[in-house]
């Protein structure tokens, strides 16, 4: 009598898009592991879960291509099942089901229990804060809120993530304690909008209150703030940043543009004068703060004059860190009603011009660091270098500090004092000091 072979399923979670998706994948993987499932991240597995991004055209294309790539593997017999979750799936589920019907099932951003069920696991409420982290062991993302209430004209996030919903302080502290117990030393706080944190739960902006509790967590040495909206920024956070050594002198505040006509059309609720004052207030309150921002060029109706205003302002403000994107015309957003009238090559040219200005600024600011010593965390070893970061640099997006591994030995995941000996546009080169 023949017995049916019981092949053990291995679930491969593939993550596309931003750090918020990384976090969601980690929660999913933690739940699967607790349910006795074998789970890997971007490795080999016979069951694949693709956590998609649907934010802008490039991200949507990458998501669709990844789905098609795994469906091909399914056809070849290398993969048994393909499930799709995340933002693209939330936003375009009916279209995807029609256009790519070979996917076993699609799930939106809030359907974790249903996805787990499809994978043969149960959602466990008691697993609050349990995640299988996919980042290097020394840092982890801590998502403090979901969704967004802002009315920005160009942004599809509320369509995919819903209204702003803060996670209670006590739950976040519990999660931070579990991460610290697993060796995490740096928390990167993320949300669609940190500035709004607490308004729904506590009827006031409570980011400072949250930070006061997180700094008490033993083992956590750095706390970094990402994605703060400029309007209504809680200034008490700056006071805390100055007093509390665990809070990095760093903030990521996406400003998108500075020309008043563009800000108005973008529905940003601010002006050039207000934004400039806010940034100057930041620099007065915490002079050593590194400010990261992101900008969008080629928004509908952006004139040469608007772009010139933006260029002059970037030159004047000398941001420590800056990223620039070309505008993506997204259906069901307010800006979709406007004519996408800036040609693609003009968008690209404008983005290049902004980044040229920024690389010169970055080079100049980096030259000032030569001869100084910085406390760095060592993230990894890559080729002939140990790769670290200062408190002014966030993982994956900012400058890195490179230390020659043929001359010096450093432990990854640990802190070291590094003397900067040389600097390029976006990287620093240094050696450990005892």
N, C-alpha and C positions, 0 to 999 in steps of 0.2 A: 504494500500500500504506500503510495507516495504522499509525503507530507509537504504541505505548502511552506516554502521558506518564509520566515518572518524577518523581512529586512527592516532594520531599525532606521527610522527616518532621521535625517539630519536637516535642520532648518537653517538656511542661509539668509541672513537679513542684509539687504543692500540699501545703503543710505545715500540719497541725493539731496542737494540743497544746503540749507543753513544749519547753524549750530542747534536751532530749536528742533530740527528733524533728527539730528544726532541724539539729542536728549530723548525724543520719543522712541527712537529705535532701541536705546538702552533700557527704557522702561519695558518695552515689549519683550526684549531678550531676558530681562530679570524675571518677568512673569512666566515666560516659557521654561526657563531653567527651574523655577520653583514648581512648575507643573511636571517636572521630570523629563523635560524634552532636551534633546541634544541640540544646541544652538551655536552657530558661528556667525561672525560678522565679515561679510565680503570675502568668503572663502568658498570651499566646495560643499554643496549640500544638495540633496535630491528634491527638497522643497524650498522654493525661493519666495521671500517676501520683499517686494521692492517698495521702499518708502520714498515717494516721489515729491518733486518740487513743482509748483505751478505758477511761480511768481512772475517771471518774464519769459519772453519767447525762447531765449537760449536754453533756459532751465527746462522749459516744457519739451523742447526738442530732445534734450539729453534724456529726460524721463521716458519719452516715447521710444527713443532708440534703445534704451536699456531694456524696456519691456519686450521689444521685438527681438533683441539679442537673446534674452532668456527663453522666449517662445520658440526660437530656432533650436535651442538646446533641448527644449521639451520635445520637439518634433524628432530630433535625433535620438531621443531616449536617454540623454544625459541627465535630464531633470524630469521629475514626475509631475510636479504641480507648480504653478506660478500664481501668487496672490499679489495684488497691488493695493497699497494704502497711501495715505499722505495727501498733500495739497492738490496735486493734479487730479487725483481720484475724487476728492471732495468737490472740486470745481466742475469737472467735466464727466462725471460718472455715466450719465445716459449716453453721451457721445462716444465715450470709450467702449462701453458695452456693445455699441453698434459697430464701431469701426475696428475694434480689436477683440472679437468675441472669444478668442482662444484662451484668454486669461481665465483661470478657474473662478475667481471672485474678486470684485472690487470693494474696497472699504474706504469710508471717509475719515476725517481726522479725529472724530469723536467716537469711533466705533471699535475701540480696542477690545471690549468684551466679546463682540461678535467675531472679530478677527481671531482672537484666542480660541474661541469655540471651533471655528473652521480648522484650526491647527490642532485640535484635540486637547486643548488646555482650558482650565477655568480661570476667570479673572478673580484674583485674590485681593480684597480690599485691605487686608492687614499688611500687605507688602509695601506700605507707603515708604517711599525713599529707597526701596531696594532696586538697584539697577545693575546691569552688567556694563560697566563703562568700557568704551571703545577708544578713549583718548589715552595718551601716555599716563602712567600711574600717578604722576605728581599733580595733574590738574583735572578738573571736571567741570562741566557746565551745570549750573543750578537754575532751572527755569522757574521764575518766581510768579509768573502770570501767563495766561493764555489769551489770545485774541486782542482786539483793539477797538476802541471807540472813536478814534480820530477820523475826520472825514476827508483825508487827503485824496485829491482827485485822481491821482495816477496809480493808486495802490489797490491791489486785489485781496490783500490779506484778510480784511473783515469778511469777505465772501468765503474764504477758505477756513478761517480760524474762529469766526464768530466775534461776539462782543467781549470786551475786556473782563477777565475773571482772575482775581488775585488768589494765590495760594496762601492759606493762613500762616502766620509767622511760626507758630509752634510746629507745623508740619515741615516747614523749610529747615528749621533748626534740627529737627530729628533727622532729616535727610543729610544735612551737612555733617552731623555727628557720625552717621554711618559711612559717609565718604571718607571722613578723617580717619576712622578706624581702619579703613582699607588702604591708608597711606596717601590719600589726597592731601596736598598742601596748599593748593590754590583753587579758589572757587571763582568761576567766571559767571557773574550774574547776567542772565539773559531774559528777555521778554520782548513782545512786540513794542512795548513802551514801559520802561522802568519808571518814568516820571509819574505815571498814573497809579503806581502800585498803592494798594490799600484803600483807594477812594470808594470802591464798591463794598469792601468788608467793614472798614473802620470809619467811613464817612470823612476821611481826611487822607492826605498823602502821607504814607507811612514808611517810605524807603529808609529814612534815618532810623526809625524804630527797629526795622528789620536788621539793619546793619549793626546796631548796638547789641543785638542778640547773637548775630553770627560771629562777631569778633570774640565772643566768649568761648567759642568752640575750640577745644584743645586740639592742637595738631594743624589747624588751619593757620597759614602764615601770610597768605595774600588773598585779598578779595578785590575783584575787578568788576567795574560797571560797564555794561554794554547796552546800547540802544536806548538812550535817554532822549525823550522828545523835548525840544527847546521851550515850548509854551507851557508855562506853569511849573517850571523846574523847581523842586523843593530845595531852597538855598541852605537849609540846615544840614544837608548832606555834605556841603563843602566844609563846614565847621568841623564836622566829624572826621572828614578826610584829613584835615590838617592835624587833628589831635591824635588820631588813631593810626599807629604805624602799620597795622594789618591791612588797612584800606589803601590800595595802590593809588598813587597820584596819577590817575589815568581816567579818562572818560571818553566813551564813544557816543557822540551826539550827532546823528545824521541830520544835516541841515538842508540838503537837496538843492537849494539855489539861494541867491541873495538879491537879485533884481526884484524890486517891489511888484511890477506887473506880473512876473512869473510866480512869485510867492502867493499873490492874490488868487491867480487862476488855479494854482496847486491847492488852494484852501488850507494853507499852513497856519493861519491864525497868527501870523507875526509879520514883522517888517525888517528891512535891512538895519534900520536904526536900533530896533529892539534886540535883534540878534547880536549885533556888534557890541551893544552894551552888556548883554548877558555874558559873552565870551570875555570881555574885559573884566567883568566882575569875577568870573572864574579865575582869571590870571592874578587879580589882586588878592583874592581869598587864598588861593593855593599857587604861589608863583612857580613852583617846580612841576606843575601838572602838565602831562602830555594830553593834548586834545586830539582825538581822531574824529574825522567826519567823512561823510560820503555825499557826493553831488551827482545830480542828473543833468546832462546837457541834451539839447535837441528836443526839449518839451514843446508841445504845440504852441506856435506863436512866439517862440524865443527868437528875438531879433539879434542882429549883430551888436546893437547897442546893449541889450540885456547881457549878451555873452561877454562883451568887453567889461561891463560892470562886474561880472563874476570873476573874470581873470584878474582885474585890478584888485579885487577884494581878497582873492586867494594869495596874491603877491603880498598884500598888506598884512594879512592876518598871520602868515607864517605858521600854518598848522604843523604840528609835529608828525601827524599821520593823516593821510587823505586818500580816499579811493574815488574813482569817477566812473559812472555808468552812462550809457546812451539810453535815451528814453525808449520805452517799449509800450506800444499802443495796446492796452489790455481791455478786452470786451467786458461790459457790465461795470466798468469804472466810470466816474463822472467825466474824466478827460477823454473817454472814448467818443463822446459827442463832439469833440473838437476835431478839427482837421489835423492829421499827423503831417504837418506841412514842412518840416525840416528834412531835407533829403538825407538818406542814410550816410552818404560819404561826408556830408557836412557834420553830422552827429559824430562820426568817427574822428574827423579832423579836430573838432572842438574838444573831444575827450583827450586826444593826444596832446593838444596844446596845454590843457590843464595839468596833465601828468608830467609834461616837460617842466612846467613851472615848479611843480611839487618836487620833482626829483632833484632840482637845483637847491630848493629850500632844504630838503632832507639831507643832501650832501653837506650843505653849510652847517646845519645843526649838528650833524654827526662829527664834523671836524672839531667842533667845540668839545666833544667828549674825549678826544685823544689826550692821554696823560691822566685821565681821571679813573677812579676805581668804582665799580658798580657791583652791587650784590645781584647775582644772576641765578636763575634756576636752570639746571641743565636738563633739557627735554629729551635729547637722544644723541646717538653717535651716528654720523652719516659720512661715509667715505673716510677721509683723513681728518675729519673734524668732529669735535664735540660741539653740539649746537645748543646754545642757551639763550635766555631772554632777560632783559632788565625789567623792573616793575613798570616801565613805560611802554612795554610791548606785549600785545596780546598774541596768543598762539595762532598760527596759520595766516594771520593778516598783516603782521607788523615786522619791524626789523628783527634780525637775529644776531647773536654774538657768536663768532666762530673761534674756536680754540684748537690749535694744532695738536691732534691726537698722537702724532709721532713723538712729540716732545713732552706732553703733559698727560697725566691720567686724572679723569674726573668721574665721579659716580653719577649716573643718570638718575634723575628724580631728586637730587640733592641741590642745596644752595652752595654757591662758591663766590668769593670776591674776585672779580676779574679786572685787571688793569687794561684799559683800551690803548692799543699801540697803533692801530691804523683804522681807517673808516672809508667806506665806499658810499654810494647813494643810499642804499638800504641795508647795508650790513656793517657790523663792527668786528674788528679782529683784536683779540686780546690774549692775555696769559693770566693764570691764577696767581694770586699773591697770598702768601702764607699768613 
